[in-house]
């Protein structure tokens, strides 16, 4: 279905179906006016453009009636919450923002339960985080505010204007290859407080970045900038290159910059997307996450999108949606499932990596000599097929250089699900869009021993896999 029938309306001389859809959405014409087909034929083109008409008693050879509900998969994406609510049969609510919808649990539950409304939701990256402050920019100064940048290079990436980081389009990006510290910024009309930052990194090469790789700064005179938030390179997911963080500062600034600190001259870095937010987002709301988790269509549709998956998996309430995880294991086969490994050393059996106790660990038995590199795997078998979306991994080996997660349903042929190469000693969490469900999940850890004079063993202190199984 579509919001209008392309054979019915000729809106103001527009010739393409997409233009008609955009015009219809812009009009916010949420009411369909019933009319006899014979009477509709007598209307002028100008009269036809005044309403969304619901044609009655259409002959077999006439156009089909306009559907009552727009189809979120086929119409032009929109952040207009009123159109989403119409999908769920809710009209004249008076709500125009998602924050208002989230305050009304009845309306919120109806919205999430409707597949067309969810299709709108998933195509709006805005609400994966919260209410956006920066509009989708079409130039450095339109529709409002002003986008600025440290540089807009011509080579090797072509001219990438500042606004391209704020155009809400992941097929475009802003980049700079001329400065060690690169930045893209946005100027608000008046000083504004932001509560959340989101960015999608272009050309993430962690080894070329300083430890504090990304920094948010604010100013009210465009000269003196205050550091608001620093993000270390280890915090940015190498899988998705996306990052969302809360901003605790309550200060208001007119000028904001998001800077990249790199260590290699002429290296090209930038952002596909940057966005600032002011209100609580859908994934920050426990009630909303619970409603999503109770609806299989909403959960699976949102988790299949990288932006939404990142936001959901890093939410405080992610377990409302990711309803399956490995239980605290007391042996390799209890309380459920089965843990195995390529090898284990002495009494440090595989299940100790899944026992929920950070004072125990699994060790492989292969000694990694100085200068040597080896790989060993550890595996968990679920009692059912599960689509894993989040990996939590805690290890104490400074020599680990690569972690690969794979899935299988026959314990023989494994498919790569996630690859984490930006690793160092400590605990990390990774979110990723895994479209498939598997019963077996295998983690292969590669270690390169760069320690002088001592050997090492493959090790994992705690591993946890979080996923989704339909309910």
N, C-alpha and C positions, 0 to 999 in steps of 0.2 A: 504494500500500500504506500501511498504518498500523501502529502498534505493537501495537494490539489491534483486534479486530473489535467494533464497537459493538453488534452483535446477540448477542454471546456472553456478555459479562460484565456483571454488575450489581454493581459494586463498592460494598459498604457503603451501598447505597441511593442512590448518586449518580445524578443524572438526566441530566446533559449529557455528551456525548462528550468535550468538552474537559476536564472535571473528571476523567473516567476516565483520560484520557491523563496528566494531571498526577500523578494518584495513582500510576499505574503507573511513571512515571519516578522519582518520589520513593522508591518501594520498591526501586529498582535491581534489579529481578528480571530478571537477564540470561539465566537458564536457562529454556527452554521444556520443559515436562514433557509427554511423549507420553501420550495416553490414547485409548482407543477411544471413538468418539462415543456409543455406547450406554451405556457406563459413565459418561461425562460427564453424560448426562441424569439420572442417578440422584444426582448430587451436590447438596448443599444450596447455597444462595447463599453461605453463609459459606465452604464448602469450595472453591467456584469462585474465591473471591477470594484464596485462599492462593498461587496460582501463575499463571504464564502458561502456559496449556494449549495443546498442539499436538494438535488433534483428528485422529484417524485414521479412515479409512473413513467419511467423511461422505457421506450420501446426497445425491442431486442436489437435493433440496428442502431440505436442511439448510444451516446457516451454513458459510461457507468457513473452512478452517483458518486459524489465526493465522499470519501470515508469520514466518519465522525472523529477518528483518532489519527493523528499523524504518526507515521512509521519512523521511529528513531534511527533505523538503519539506512534509510534511503534519502531522507531530507537533509538539507544543509545543516551541519552542526551548529548549535546555538547554546549560549549560556542563559537564555531566557527561561527562568524557572517556571513562569506561568505556562509556557508551552509544555514543559515536562509534566506539570500538574494536570494539565488537560488530558494527557495520556492516561493518567490514573483516574480519570473521571472527576477531577476536582476543579471546579470553576468558581470564579468570584471569591476566592479565599482572601484576596488582598495581599497575599505574600508575593514579594518580588525578589527576595534573597534567600539563599539556602539557610542562612542563620535563622531566619524566621520559620522556615519549614522544620528545622531541627528542634525548635522550641515547642512544636506541636507533634507529639508522638503519633497521633492518629494519622495525620497527613504524611509524616515521614514514613511510617510503615506502609501506607498505601503507595507511596512513590517508589519505594524499593521493591515492592512486590510486583510492580508492573514492568514487563519486559521492555516495552517501548521506552518508558521513562529511563530505565537502566541503560538502554542503548544510547540515549542522549547523554546520560551521566558519564559513561565511559569515554565518550568522544570529547567531553569537556575536561581537559587536563586541569583546569583551574581548581575544581572542587576536590581534587585528590589531596590538596593541601588546605585550602580555605578560600575566603573571599579575596580575589586579586585586587591589588591597588593600581597596577599599571595596565592600561588598556592594551589591546592588541595593536601594536604600532605598525603603521603603513609607510612611514618615513620618519626621519629623526624628530619631526615636530608635529606629526599628525597621528591620531586625532587630538591628543592633548599632551602637555608636558614636553620634555625634550630629552632625547637620548644622546649621550656623548661617549667618547672613547679616547684612549691613549693614542691609537693609530688605526687607520683603515687601509691595510696594505693592498698592493696590486699584484704582488708576487710572493709566494707561489700559489696562494689560494684564491686569487681574484679579489675584486673589491667587495669587502664585507662591511657594510655600514653598521653603525652602532645599533640602530633600531632593530636589526635582525636578531639580536639577542632578546628582544621584547615583542616579537611578532607572533608568538604562540604557534610557531611553525617549526617542527623539528627537521624539516628538509633544508632549512637555511640556518646560518650561524654567523656570529661575529668572531673575528680573529685578528690577532696582532702578531707580526713576526719581527718587529723592530725594537722592542724594549724588553729589558730583563723583568721589570715590573709592568705588567699590562693591566689595563682596567677598562671596564665598561660602566657607564653610569646613567642615572635617570634623575631629571630635575622635576620635582613636583611644583604645582602652582603655589602651595603654601607648605610650611613645615608639617611633616607627617610622621606619625609613630608607626613603626612596623613591628609585628610580633612573630613573624616567621619568614624565613628565607628559603628559596628553592633555586637550585641551578642544575643544569645538565651540561657537563664539561665536554668541550670539543677537543679531540686529540689528546686524551689523557695518557701521559707517559710519566709515571710516578718518579722514575729515577732522574728526570730532568727538573723536578720541582724541589723547592725548599721544604723543610719539614712543615712549617706553617704555610701551606700552599695557597690558600685562598683567604682573603680578608675583606670584610665588609666595613666600609667607612662612611661617616656622615659629616655634613657641614651645612652651615647656614650662610656662608659668604663665598663658597666655591673656591676658597683659598686654604683655609685652615681646616683640616679633616681630622676627625676623632675616630679611633679604632673602636668598632662595635663588637665584632665577632671574628675570631680566627679559626680556620678549619685546617687541621693537619692532613697531610696527604694520605695517611693511613685510615682516615675516617671516610674517605670517598670510595665508594664501591667501584672496583675496577671492572666489574661485570656490566653494570649499567651506566657508570660514570655520572650518576645522579646523586644529589644530596639534599636533604631537607633538615632544617634545624630551627628550633625556637630561638627568638631573640628576647633576652631578658631586660634589655635596656628600655626604659620608658621615655627616653629623650626623643624629641621631634626634630627632624632635619628636613631641609628643603632639597639638598643635594645628597645623593647616595652614589657610592662607587663600589663595585665588586672587583677586587684586584687579584691577579695571579702573580705569585712570586716564583720565578724559575731561575735556574742556575746556568743555563746554556744560551749563549748569544745566538740570535736569529732563529731560535726555536719558535714554531708557530703553535699558539694555544688560543683558546677562546671559549665561547659558550654557545650551545644550541639555543638554550632557553635560560632566562633569568626572570624570577618573579618575586615580588614582595607582597606580604599579606598582612591583614589587620584583624581578621576574625578567626574564631575556632573553625577548623576544617572538619569535614565529614569523618575522616579517619582519626581525629582527635576526640571524637564524641563516643563515649562508651555505649550509649543507647543506639546510635546509628550503626556502630560496628556490630552490635548484637543482632539488629535486624538484617544486616547484610549476611551475617553468618548463618542465619536461619533460612535464608533463601538461596538455593543452589544456583539458580540462574544468575542472580546478582553477584554471588561470590565468584563463580567461575568466569563470568564475563569481565569483572573488574580485575581479577588476578591474572587474566590473560594479557592485560595491557601493562607495559613496563613501568609507566609512570604510576599507575594505580597500585601495582604490585609492590613497588618500592615504598609507597606511602602506607599501605596496609601492613606490610611486613615489619616496618619500623615504628608502627604505632604502639602506644602503651597497651592497647587492647587487641593486639594482633591475634591472640588465641581465641577471640570470639569468632574469627573467620577461619583461621588455621586450626581445625578441630582435631587433628591427629598429630601425635608426637611419640617418640620412643619412651616407654615407661622406664622408671628407675630400675635397672636390671640388678638382680641378686645372684644370677649365674648366667651362663651363656644362653640359657633357654627359659629362664623364669624372670618375671611373671608371664611374659608372652613374647612371641617372636623369637628370633635367634641371632646371636652375635657370633661372628667368626673373623679370623684374620689370617693373613699369609703366614704369620708366625707369631709366637710370643715368648718373652724371656722370663724364665723362672716362674714365679707365681703371679706375674702381672698379666693376667688373662685378658682377652679382648673385651669382656663385658664391663671391666673396670673403667672403660672409656664412656660407658653409658649408665653408670650407677648413681649419678647425681651427686657424687662426692668428690670435691676438688682436692682432697688429700690422697686419693688413689689415682692410678693411671695404668694404661696399657703401654707396654714396650714390645716392639718387635725384637726378634733375636739376632737380626743381621747387624753386625758391627760395621759402622761407617768409619773407615779409616781416614786419616788426614789426607785431604785432597781428593777423596773419593765421593761419588754421587750415586745414591741408590734410591729405589722406590719400593714402598711396601703398602699394602692395602689392608683396610679393616672394613667389615661389611655388616649390615643389619637387614634381616628379613622380616618385613611386616606380615601380619596375619591377613592382610587384604592389600589390594592395589591402592596406592596413595600418590597424589601429585605433590611432591615436595617443592616448597617455594622459599624456604628459609633454612639456612645452615648456620649453626652456632658451633664454633670450634675453639677449644682452649688447649694450648700446648706450650711447652717450655723450652723448645729447641730453637736456638737462634740460627740454626742451620737450615731450617725448612724454607724452601724456595718456591714450592708449587703444591697446590692442593687441587685435585680433580675429583668431582662428584659424578658418578655414573649410575644409571638405572638399568634394570633388566627384569624380565618376567619369566625367564627360563634358567637364570643363574649361569648362563653360558655366554650369550651375546649381550654386551653392555653398550649403552649409548651415553655419550657425555651430556650431562645436565648443566654443570657449571664448572668454570675454571677460575681459580684464584691464584694469581701469580704475584700480586702486590701484598706479600705476607712477611711478617717479621714476628719475633717472639711475643707471645701473649695471646689474648683471646679476641676473636673477631666474629662478626655476624655478617652474613651475606644474604641478600634478597635477589631473587631471579624469577623470570617467567618460564616455568617448566610446563609446556602444554600437555605432557603425557603423564600417565600414572603407571607406577611400577611397584612390584612387591619387594624386589631386592635393590638396595642402594649400597654402592661401594665407594669408599673414599680412599684415593691413592695419594700418599704423601711422598713428595720427593725431597730428599735431604742432600745437601752438598756440604761436606765437612770442611770448613775453612779455619777451624781451630788449630792452633799450633801445638803439636805434641800430645794430643789426646784423642781418643776414639769416642763415638757417640752411638746411640741406639735410636731407631724410630720411636716416637712417643706421642701419645695423646692423653691429656688429662681428662677433658670432658668434651663430648660431641653430642649435639642434639639436632634432630631433623624435625622440622615442622611442616605440615602439609594439609591438604584438603582431601577429604573423602565425602562424597555426597551423602546427605542424611535423608 
